Amino acid sequence: MSTGNSATPSEPPPYSPSPTGFPPGYFLIKNLGTGKLLDIERNEHQDGEYTEAILYPETENSHVLALITMYIDLYLQIFFTDYLGNLCSKASGHGLDVNRMSTPFDTEGKVVIRHRRPVTTPFPNQQSHPLPQFHYSPRTCHITIQFAHDPTYPGFNQASASTWRDKTYFLTSIPLRKPRGLLDDAADFIQGAASVIANPFASVFGADFPGTSSTSAAEVRRGEFDLREDELLEVDRADEDGVDDSPDPVRRVRVISLLDGAGTSAGALARERRRWEVIPLLRVKAMTGAI
């Protein structure tokens, strides 16, 4: 007797995933600014900011699922979208979330693993909320994030600002400079001495003398007046501040918010750090040459 359901017991139920731009099946996500792959730090599966998505060099370049999954560490660079359109890590099976967008910059905009939780009030809140939707555009190579709610999670008796709806949220890498060496310090010393020669009144009358400055450029670069690389907002970073030459294989990723149209003024390096390539994985290695 027919029940009207054409699907056989061996077939999965039909569904229509969200048009996120990601391919079906498993895939890798490469940052074009660094050439590194999205990865899960330290093979962690914990919830929230304890398990961060990072960038790490590609550990296996065959792009064949059967070969990559022979090694558990390689699972960390594999992602997929589930039937709800959530971007998920194959290593844990959990979806990716964005840390609260109103915390200090060292945690703001982190991409983290998020476990499913029961609904708690006020809903949504930082622990219990719908996961954001990651969208990939093959045309622009951007990964943007859409929230169903205010990502600052205002609490009781706090009104939600509507400005978050006017922003575009981009996934980007954060550059990391190599540690300073003796040559850098020597160059700063020479530059400081040259500034004294050029303005000798500063050494006699002090910093308050007209035309003098209380701090030199070298002091700002190496001293406490400078922001750390992870504290410098991506939108405020000039191209010379975006040098990414550290030998450390790890790079951080962040979700940044830009008002519509604001991203066009960014430098070339900053724009490249926001571009991504999604690489679908093959199930088996293609046969080439004579058999």
Secondary structure, DSSP 4 states (H G I P E B T S, - for coil): ---S----TTSPPP------SPPSS-EEEEETTT-PEEEEGGG---SEEEEEEEEE--S--S-BHHHHTTSGGGGGG-EEE-TT--EEETTT-PEEEE--TTS-TTTTT-EEEE------SSSS-SSSSPPPEEEE-TTT-BEEEE-SS-TT---TT-PPPGGGGGEEEEEEEE--PPPP-HHHHHHHHHHHHHHHHH-THHHHH-TTSTT--SS-HHHHHHSTTSPPTTTS-GGG--GGGG----S-S-EEEEEEEEETTGGGGS-HHHHHHTBEEEEEPBSSPPP-S--
